[in-house]
Amino acid sequence: MKAIKDMNQFREVIQNTEPVIVKFEAGWCPDCKAMDMWIDPIVEKYSAYSWYTVNRDEVEEAAVENEVMGIPSILIFQDGKKLHHLHSANAKSPEQVESFLADSLGQ
């Protein structure tokens, strides 16, 4: 996953004509660290899509604009619009994340 470091980069990334997957996280977040332990095979399975991370503390404006109230959250963007949002409460297991991606991306 590529890290997004500022709002200009965030806005550029989400303008993609293909869906992009953005994981909102923070360095202090234990659930984010737990997700990091099992997310790689899912990223590989969905490698046809571009994956990014946003540290919600470093690019807070992106989190606020997209109503990211809890982390980790996974959002899917296309053409500058948020298409799907997996809230942190529903992103606790690989099965939840895979189900969200399958439903959201039609796979």
Backbone torsions as a table, in degrees:
resi	resn	phi	psi	omega
1	MET	NA	139.5	178.8
2	LYS	-94.3	138.1	-179.4
3	ALA	-84.2	134.8	173.0
4	ILE	-96.2	126.2	-171.6
5	LYS	-105.7	-14.4	179.9
6	ASP	-156.5	171.8	-175.7
7	MET	-66.4	-35.6	179.1
8	ASN	-61.5	-45.4	178.5
9	GLN	-64.5	-42.1	178.8
10	PHE	-59.0	-49.7	-178.5
11	ARG	-62.1	-37.3	178.4
12	GLU	-65.6	-45.5	-178.1
13	VAL	-61.2	-45.0	-174.2
14	ILE	-75.5	-8.4	177.0
15	GLN	-77.5	-4.0	-177.1
16	ASN	-53.9	142.6	178.2
17	THR	-77.5	-14.9	174.1
18	GLU	-102.9	153.2	178.1
19	PRO	-61.0	139.3	173.8
20	VAL	-122.0	144.3	-177.2
21	ILE	-107.3	126.8	-177.6
22	VAL	-123.5	123.2	177.1
23	LYS	-99.5	119.3	174.6
24	PHE	-89.8	132.6	-174.9
25	GLU	-151.2	-178.6	172.9
26	ALA	-153.9	151.5	-177.6
27	GLY	-63.6	-27.3	-176.9
28	TRP	-89.1	-2.0	-170.4
29	CYS	-86.9	113.2	-179.7
30	PRO	-65.5	-35.3	177.9
31	ASP	-67.1	-31.7	176.6
32	CYS	-66.3	-42.9	178.6
33	LYS	-63.8	-39.4	177.8
34	ALA	-63.3	-44.2	179.1
35	MET	-60.9	-38.8	179.7
36	ASP	-57.1	-26.5	-178.0
37	MET	-75.2	-21.3	-177.2
38	TRP	-127.0	2.1	-174.5
39	ILE	-79.3	-26.2	-173.7
40	ASP	-54.6	-45.7	178.7
41	PRO	-63.6	-29.7	177.7
42	ILE	-71.9	-42.9	176.6
43	VAL	-59.4	-42.0	178.9
44	GLU	-63.9	-43.0	179.9
45	LYS	-62.1	-35.8	-179.6
46	TYR	-106.3	37.9	-176.1
47	SER	-72.0	-9.0	174.7
48	ALA	-68.7	-15.4	-179.7
49	TYR	-106.2	152.5	175.2
50	SER	-83.5	133.1	-179.5
51	TRP	-112.6	138.5	179.4
52	TYR	-136.1	159.0	172.2
53	THR	-121.4	147.7	173.8
54	VAL	-129.5	123.1	171.9
55	ASN	-80.0	112.8	-173.0
56	ARG	-63.2	-20.8	177.5
57	ASP	-80.9	-28.5	-178.6
58	GLU	-87.3	-32.5	-179.1
59	VAL	-125.6	60.2	-173.5
60	GLU	-60.5	-34.2	-179.2
61	GLU	-59.2	-37.8	178.8
62	ALA	-65.4	-39.5	178.9
63	ALA	-66.7	-44.1	-178.6
64	VAL	-65.2	-48.2	-178.8
65	GLU	-58.8	-31.1	-175.1
66	ASN	-105.7	14.5	174.4
67	GLU	56.1	41.5	175.5
68	VAL	-84.1	98.2	-176.1
69	MET	-93.4	-21.2	179.3
70	GLY	-139.1	155.4	179.5
71	ILE	-130.2	153.1	-4.2
72	PRO	-72.2	145.0	172.0
73	SER	-128.6	146.0	178.4
74	ILE	-118.4	125.5	-179.5
75	LEU	-120.8	147.8	176.9
76	ILE	-117.0	128.3	-179.1
77	PHE	-121.3	153.2	172.8
78	GLN	-158.2	136.9	179.1
79	ASP	52.8	35.6	176.4
80	GLY	80.9	3.8	-177.8
81	LYS	-116.5	143.8	173.4
82	LYS	-78.7	120.5	-179.4
83	LEU	-94.1	-40.3	-174.2
84	HIS	-145.5	150.8	-177.2
85	HIS	-142.2	116.1	173.8
86	LEU	-97.6	106.5	-178.0
87	HIS	-70.4	153.7	-174.8
88	SER	-54.4	-36.4	-178.5
89	ALA	-63.0	-24.0	-178.7
90	ASN	-107.7	15.6	-177.5
91	ALA	-121.5	40.3	-174.4
92	LYS	-94.8	-11.7	-176.9
93	SER	-140.1	158.0	176.1
94	PRO	-58.1	-36.0	-178.4
95	GLU	-64.7	-41.0	178.7
96	GLN	-64.2	-43.4	-178.5
97	VAL	-67.9	-43.9	179.2
98	GLU	-63.2	-41.3	178.6
99	SER	-62.3	-43.9	177.5
100	PHE	-59.5	-47.5	-178.4
101	LEU	-65.4	-42.9	179.5
102	ALA	-61.5	-46.2	179.5
103	ASP	-65.6	-42.7	-175.2
104	SER	-73.7	-34.6	-174.4
105	LEU	-105.1	1.3	176.7
106	GLY	68.6	41.4	-179.3
107	GLN	-119.8	NA	NA
